[in-house]
Amino acid sequence: MSGSILSRRVFKRLEARDSPTSIADDIAAKHMILAVSDIIEINAPVLYNTSSKYRLQLTDGWYQIPACVDLRMERAITNKRLRIGLKLSICGAQLVGDRTAKLSLESDSGRLLSLSANSCLPAGWDARLGYHPRKYIIRSLPEIFDDGGMITALDIIVCRKFPMLYKENLSNGNTITRTAREEEVQRGSLSVSNLAPHNFSGSTAHSTKVRTNMEERRVSGYFKIRICDYCSSEQQQQWATLLLSNANELNHMDITEGSRYRVFFVMPYHPNNKKYPGLHFKTTRMTRWEPVVAEKKPPCYVPRHVTLCSHIHQQDPFLDFDLVVLILRKPCTILGIARD
């Protein structure tokens, strides 16, 4: 049998007894074309936030494997837009179930693929089943569903980058958010307290306590960027917001406005306080960045420019803008009362 046919046996590779779990998971996440061989009605969801009505049976032309779907794909089945015989272009699927058990190519194996709307697209009727030569599905922002799960790849331009922020989780359950300058001052104050001499009884215990407090601080850095599609031809396309969690100063310096990146494996989310319109994404532990040369800038990208004070009323109230001003007068405060 030819090597090209063997390489298309997706599920046979998943079944390999000597394949570590991490390798099987990586194989499942690759871009592949599978056909829907059956739609099975069920009475309870297989996993949290998955369909409680349907389960798919997928085939690579040789073997079959069950798959659970998210709620948006459930609606597509109900509306007859996802049906038996349809071919799906899948990228970023997850292999779920008993991770210690060998994956069998039988329907009762206990392991299955987990699919989401953002990781699937309809494939052409003549698409060849098996692994696809293109490694990833790049989604444009208008095609993404905010409840559609993981996004495998975006091709973006960074329109705006905002300053670093630091969130500290306190022992009482509260959180404090600081700017980079405030975090620097906080670290410096703890360092000074740790190095200051103490000429009284118990100074060693005090120094140890301060050092422990510095080490036990639960602080994480993050920042946000506003992004647009690189390949968009629409001038009025709405920007999206990407939250980079667990970031540091080097991450912040590496990303520059106006640059093009391919970003892999980000997740849509709903922020508690939505400041900006459009979709919101956040990075995951699998997220990686690939700088790409931008041969052109899309029409929806607008570089920063200085806004005149007389033009402030013309600005979009939901967007940031930049000003350069001269302070002419500062109110002086006496006993908490501002006076000119």
Stockholm file with secondary structure:
# STOCKHOLM 1.0

chainA/1-340         MSGSILSRRVFKRLEARDSPTSIADDIAAKHMILAVSDIIEINAPVLYNTSSKYRLQLTDGWYQIPACVDLRMERAITNKRLRIGLKLSICGAQLVGDRTAKLSLESDSGRLLSLSANSCLPAGWDARLGYHPRKYIIRSLPEIFDDGGMITALDIIVCRKFPMLYKENLSNGNTITRTAREEEVQRGSLSVSNLAPHNFSGSTAHSTKVRTNMEERRVSGYFKIRICDYCSSEQQQQWATLLLSNANELNHMDITEGSRYRVFFVMPYHPNNKKYPGLHFKTTRMTRWEPVVAEKKPPCYVPRHVTLCSHIHQQDPFLDFDLVVLILRKPCTILGIARD
#=GR chainA/1-340 SS CCHHHHHTCHHHHHHCTTCCHHHHHHHHHSCEEEEEEEEEECSSCSSTTEEEEEEEEEECSSCEEEEEEEHHHHHHHHTTSSCTTCEEEECSCEEEECTTSCCCSSTTSSEEEECCGGGEEECCTTCCSEECSSCCCBCCGGGCCTTSCCEEEEEEEEEEECCCEEEEECTTSCEEEEEHHHHHHHHHHHHHHHHSCCCSTTHHHHHHHHHHHHHHCEEEEEEEEEEEESSCCCTTCCCEEEEECSCCHHHHHHCCTTCEEEEEEEEECCCSSCCSSSCEEEEEEEEEEEEECCSSCCTTCCCCCBCCGGGGGGSCTTSCCBCCCCCCCCCEEETTEEEC
#=GC SS_cons         CCHHHHHTCHHHHHHCTTCCHHHHHHHHHSCEEEEEEEEEECSSCSSTTEEEEEEEEEECSSCEEEEEEEHHHHHHHHTTSSCTTCEEEECSCEEEECTTSCCCSSTTSSEEEECCGGGEEECCTTCCSEECSSCCCBCCGGGCCTTSCCEEEEEEEEEEECCCEEEEECTTSCEEEEEHHHHHHHHHHHHHHHHSCCCSTTHHHHHHHHHHHHHHCEEEEEEEEEEEESSCCCTTCCCEEEEECSCCHHHHHHCCTTCEEEEEEEEECCCSSCCSSSCEEEEEEEEEEEEECCSSCCTTCCCCCBCCGGGGGGSCTTSCCBCCCCCCCCCEEETTEEEC
//
